[in-house]
Amino acid sequence: MQEPGGTTDHRPPRPLALALLVEARPKQWIKNLLVFAAPAAAGVLGHGDDLLATIGAFACFCLAAAGTYYLNDAADVAADRRHPTKRFRPIAAGEIPVPAARVIGVVGIAAAVGLGLAINPELALVVGLYVATTTVYSHWLKHLPIFDVVGVATGFVLRAVAGGTAADVPISNWFFIVASFGSLFMVVGKRRAELAELGDDAGSTRRALDGYPPGFLAQMQTVAVGVVLVGYCLWAFEKAELADASEPWFQLSIVPFALAIFRYSLLVDSGHGGAPEDVVLGDRTLQVIGALWAVTFALGVYR
C-alpha cells in the first residue's frame, strides 16, 4: 500500500468501521475521567442525579475529543504522514477521506455541545471553551514553544472544571492549582519523550519542539512537580479541616499521591512519557500506587 505523500506502509487497510473507531482514539478517553474528580472529591457521586450528570459530562468530552481528533488529523495529514507512528492513523493512512473526516468531526463537536446544553448550560459553555481551545491550539498554539504545552494542559483543566459544573459543586482553589500544574507536568513529560524519540527530526513533525533549549523542559517539569505537590498538600489539609474528622485520611493520602508523582517522573525520565494514557495503563506499580491513593482519599470523603 502506497500512502499519499510517498510513505510505504505494508499494513493491510482496516475496515471502515474499525478505522472510524481507531481515529476517535478511545484509549485516550481515559483523560476524560478527570470530569469525575471534582464530584468525587465533593462526595456527591452517591447522588443519582449528580452521577448521571457527571457521566453525561464524560460523554460530552468523549464526543468533543473525538471530533477534534478528526478535525486536527485532517488538518495535519501532511505532517502526520512524515511521522514514524502518526502515519498509521486512519486519515494519514488514507483509510478515511479528509472531507469525510471533517464532516464527522463537526458532527461530533455539535453533539457534544448539544448534550452539554441538555445537562447544564454552563457545561455546554465549558465544552465550547474546550473546543475553542483545541481549535486555537491546532491552528496556532501548537507551533509556539511554551504555549503548546499550556494549550494542551488547558484541555485537561477544562475537563476537571466540567465535572464540577455538571454536578454543580464548587471548585476549590487548591484543587484548581493541582489540576493545572498536574496537567502541565504530564504534557511537559510528553514533549520530553517526543524530543528523545525524534531527535534532530523533532521539528519536522512538531515545529515547537525546535524552540526548546536542552534542559528547558526538564526545568518546567521540576517546577510543575513542586507546585503540584505543595498544592495537593494544602488542598488535603483544607479538606481535612472542612471534614473535621478524627481520622487523618486526607493527610495520609499525601504519601501515595507524592509516590505517584515521583513514579511518573521516573518513567518520563526513562523515556516512557510519550503518551500519558500509555504510562498509566502500562505501569503496574503506578496503578497500585494510584489505587492506594484512591482508597485513602475515598476513606476521607465517604468515611
N, C-alpha and C positions, 0 to 999 in steps of 0.2 A: 504494500500500500504506500503510495507516494503522497505525502501531505502537501497541501498548498503551502508554498513558502520553501519547498525543497527539502524538508526533513523526511527521511525514510523511517517508516515505522512498520515493523513486521508483525505487530499485533493485529489479529483479525478485528474488524469493526464490531462494535457492540450492537445488540438490538436497540431500536429506537427507545423503547420504554426504559431499558436499563441505562441508556445514555442520558435520558432526561433525569433519571433519579441520581445518577452519579454527578451530573452537572449541578444539581441542587446541593450537593455536599452534605448529606445528612449526618455524617460523622462530626462535622463542625457545629452541628446544632447543640452539642454539649455546652457550648458557650452560652446558649440561651437559658440554661439552667440558672444563670445569675438572676433571672427575674424572681426566683423563689427566695433569694437571700433576705431581702428586707421583710417580707411577710413571715418567713421562718424565724428571723431574729425577733420579730414583734410577737410571736406566739399566736398568730391568727390562722395558721393553716388548718387548724382543727375546726374552723368555722366553714360550713359548706359553701356559703356564698363567696367568701374570700378565697377559698381553694379553687373554686370554679373560675373566678375572675383571674387568678394568677395563672391557671392552666391556659386560659384564653390569651393572656399576655404572652405566654410561651409560644403559643401557636402563631400569634401576630409576628413575633420576631423570627420564627422559622420561615414564614411566608416572605417577610421582608428581606431576610438574609438570602433566601433562595433567589428572590427577584433581583437583588443587587448582584449576586454571583453571576446570574445570566447576563445582566447588562454590562458588568465590568469585564467579564471574559469576552463578550462580543466586542467591546471597545479595545481590549488588549490582545486581540487574537494574533496580531503580527509578532508582538514581543513574546507571547506565550509559546509560539512555535520555535523560538530560539532557546527556550529554557529547557534544561535537561529533564525535568519532571512535568512541568506545566504543559508541555507539548502533547501530553497524553490526555489532557482534559477534552471532553467530548466536542466542544466548539472548536478548539485549536486543532483537534484531530480530524475535523470535517464531518463528524457524525451528526451534528446539529447545525443546520444552516444559520448563518448570522442573523438574517432578518427574522427567522422564527424565534431565535433566542431573545431578540429584543422584544418581540410581542409577548412571549412568556414572562419575561422579566417585568414588564409593565403590568401585566395582569396579576402577578404575584404581589407586587407592591400595592396595587389598588385593593386587593383582597385583604392585605394586612391592615391598611388604614381603615377600611370599612369594618372589619371585625373589631378593631380597637375602638372605633366610634360607637359600636353597639355595646361594648362593655363599659366604657367610660370616655367621654370626650377628651379628658386630659391624657388618657392613654394614647388615643389617636394622635394627639399633639406630639407626644414623646416618640411614637413610631415615625411620624412625619419628620421630626428632627433627626432621627437615626438615618432615615433615607436621604435627607438633605446632606447630612454629614458624610455619608458614604459616597454620595454623588460628587460633592466638592473634593473629597479625598481622591476619588478615581480620576478626576479631570485635572487636579491641580496639586493638592497637598502631598500626594504620594511622590512627587518629584522634588520636594523640598526637604532637606535634612532637618531633623527635629520635628517639624510639622507632620512628617509622615508617621512617626510613632505616636505623636499626640493624637492625630486623627483616628488611628486605629483604636487607641486606648479610650477615646471618647465613646466609641461604639459599645465597649464593654460597660462603661459607666452608665450610659443610657439604658442598657438592659437592666442594670440594678435599680435605677430610678423607676423604670417602668413597672417593676414588681410592686414597689411601694405605692405607685399611682393607682395601679389596678385594684389593690386591696385597700386603698385609702388609709395607709399607715404613714406616719411622719418618718422622714429620713434624718437620722442623727448626723450631726456634723462630722463626728469621728468615723461613722460608717461611710460617709461620702469620701472622706480622705483615704480610708483603707481601700475602698473600691477604685478610686482614681489612681493611686500610686501602685496598687497591686496590679492593675491593668497595664500601667506603664512598664512595670517590671517584666511582665510576660512578653509584651510587644518588643521591648528592647532585646530580650533574650532571643526572640525570633529573628530579629535583624542581625544579631551577632552570629547566629547559626548560618544565616544566608551568606554573610560575608565569608565565613570559614569554608562553606561548601563551594561557593562560586569563585572565590579568589579574585584574580585580576579581571575576570569577566563579569563581576557583580553588576557593574554599572550598565552593561548592555541589556540586562533584564529588569533592573530597578535603578533608575538614574540617581535617586537619593543616596544610594549606598556609596557612590563615589565621593560624597561630601563629608563622610565621617573619617576624621583622622584616626590613626591607630590608637586604641585605648580609650577613645571618647565614649563609645557605647558602654564599655566596662565601667566608666565613671558614672554614667547615667544609671546603670543598673545598681551600683553601690548606693547612690543617693536614694533611689526608689526603695531599695530594701530597708534602709534606715528609717525613712518616713513611714513606710507601711508597718514596720514593727512597732515604732513608737505610737503611731495612730491606733493600732489594734490594742495595745496595752491600755491606752487611755479610754478607748471605747469599752473594753472589758471592765475596767474599774467603774465607768459610768453605768454600765448595765448592772453591775453588782450593787451599786449604791441605790439605783432605782428599784431593784428587786427586793432589797432589804432582807436578804436570806442569810441564814446562818452557815450554809454550805458554800464554800468558795469556788463553785463550778466555773463561773466566768473567768476568775483569775487563773484557775488551773488550765483553762483552755489556751492560755498564752503559750504554754510549753509545746503542745503539738502544733500549734499554728507556726511558731518560730521554727520548729523542726521541719515543717513542710516547706517553708520559705527557703531554708538552708539547703534542703534536699533538692528543690527545684533549681536553686542556684548552682549546685554541684553538677546537675545534669546539663544545664546550659553551658557551663564551663567545660564540660566533657564532650560538647558537640551534639547534644540531643535536644536542643531547644527550637528546632525549625518549625514545629507546629505544636502549640500548647496542648491541643487535644491528644496528640500522639504521646506527648510526655506524660500526661495524666493517665491515659489508658494503657500505656506501655510499661509503667514502672510500678511493680507490686509494692515496693517499700513506700513509695509516695501514697499509694492507695490506702495502705494500712494506717499511715500517719493521718491521712485525711479522714478516715473513718473514726479514728480515735478522737480527733478534734471535733467531728460532728456529734459524736456521742456525748462528749464532755460539755459542749456548748448547749446541746439539746437538754441535758440534765438541768442546766441553769435556767433555760427558758420554760420547760414543761415540768419542772420538779413537782 
